[in-house]
Amino acid sequence: MEQLNLTTIPTTALSDTETDDEDERLFQIDRLVPTASLSSLDVRENGLSPAETEDKEWLIKSQRGRNVAELKREHKRRADGLSADRMEKILRMLAMACACTFGVGSHFSSHIIGPLKGILMERLNLTNTQFSLLIASLTLCNTVIPIVSGLLIAKVGTTNSSIVVTTVILIGMIVVTAASWSGQVWAMIVGFSVFGMGLAPLTIIQETIIVQFFQGNGLGFALASGLTVGKLASFLASITAVPLSLGGELSYRTPFIVATFTCFLSWVMNIVYLFLLRHAGNRKVQGNDGALFHKVMEKKTVHWSAIFELSNMFWWYLVVVLLFGTAMPPFVHLSR
């Protein structure tokens, strides 16, 4: 009996020990099993599978990426718009500067004759009739040419006509300077006639360019700037013609040489203007600046019947200009 008790007690103790070991192993296994995360709980609550959850997260990330890309594109568009506006203002001011300087040479050259009346009559042995003819040659072609040139400029455009007109003015002044060097009055008259062929068209071209670039935006200031530059050139010609003719060995030829140089500068500024137009035409961004400059280079169709559609104010303006031209300009040079 005692032997049975000895064998039974260790067996019972062994079973209790095994039970404790099994509970400990189960406890360790339970600790190793991961608990459900919040995302998995959300998935279970929403009824989404893991694959659907991954798709949802991918869509959220893609939407965030698209929002960032749209913000970057919007920022780039704004930056491009600001740079385009800045470039438009710069090109607009450069175009105005070029257009205003187109007439510097013509204004200077046409106002050096009056102050040189006494010197030319003495050195070239001119009579009053010859000197009057010399002055009249400046306006000989300005009776019909303004109408013809206005139609041609409207049809051909200011781009091509501007370089043609400034070239004609430069050639005419070169002929006058060469004729003054040899003392041939008839050649000077021919040169002034060629020179006068470009005076009226050049004025039309200047005003047309300024109106096209500044229509509705600083047009009055631009037109006033062009008139101011021209009047300033005329004033400088009037006060420097006599000192230039008396200050050197070239005598009366010096003012004509200076006048030719000013015509050459006007021609160079015309080349710069054409370069600006070409630069604007080659720009890939055809925004405000590209569209603005392409409007200047467009050709327009003009019909004779459009003249009769003008208002009465236009015809009264022509009458006033006719009366003013009859009363004032013929005596401007002769009164000096």
C-alpha positions, 0 to 999 in steps of 0.5 A: 500500500505504501508503495502504491502511494509513493508511485501515485503521488509523483504521477499526480505531481507530474501531471500538474507540472505538465499542465503548468508547462502547457499553460505557460506555452499557451501563454507564450504563444498568445503573446507572440500572436499579433493583435489586430491593428487599427487599420485592420479593424477599420477594414473589418468595420468597413468591410474592405479586403486588404487588396481594396485597402491598398488600392484606396491608399494608392488612390489617396497618394495619387490624388496628393501627387496630382494636387502637388503637380497642379500647384506646380503647374499653376505656379509655373503658369503664373511665373510665365504670365508675369515674365510675358507681361514684363517682356511685353512692356519692355518690347512696347517701350523699345518699339516706341523708342524706335518709332520716335527716332525714325523721324530724327534724321528727316526733321533735322535735315529738313530744317537746316536749309532756312538758317543757311540761306545767307551762307548758301546764297553767298557760297553757291551764288544762288538767286532768290528763285533758286533758293526758293526752288531748293526749299520747294523741292522738299515738299514737291512730292508731298502733294499726292504721295501722302494719299498713295503712301497711306494706302500702300502702308495699310496694304503692305504693312508698316514693317516693310514700308518703314525700311523702304521709306527710311532708305529713301530718305537716307539715299536722298540726303546722301545725294544732297551731301554729295551735290553740296560737296561739288556745288551742283545746285540742280543735283541738290534739288534732285536729292531733296526731291528724293528726300521729300518723297519719304517725309510724308510716308514716314510720319504716317508710319510713325503714327500707325506704329504708335497707334498699333502698339499703344491703342487704349494704353498710353496712346496720348503719351506715345504720340506726344513723345514722337512729336516731342522728339521730332520738334527737338530735332528741328530745334537742334537743326535750327540752332546748330546749322550756322555754327557748324557751317562756320566752325570748320574747313568744310564750311557749309558742307558740315551741316549736310554731313551731320544731317546725313549721319542723323538719317543713318541713325534713323535707318539703324533704329529701323533695323533694330525695330525689325529685329524686335518684330522678328524676335517677337515672332520667333517666341514660342509663347504666343501670349500677350507679347507675341499676339501684340507684335503679330498684329503689327505685322498683319496685312490689311485689305483697303478698299476705295469705298471705305473713304466715303464711310468716314465721318464729317469730322474727318473732312473738316479736319482735312480742310483745317490742315489744308488752310494751315499748310497754305498759311504757315509752312511756305514762310517758315524757311524764307523768314530766317 
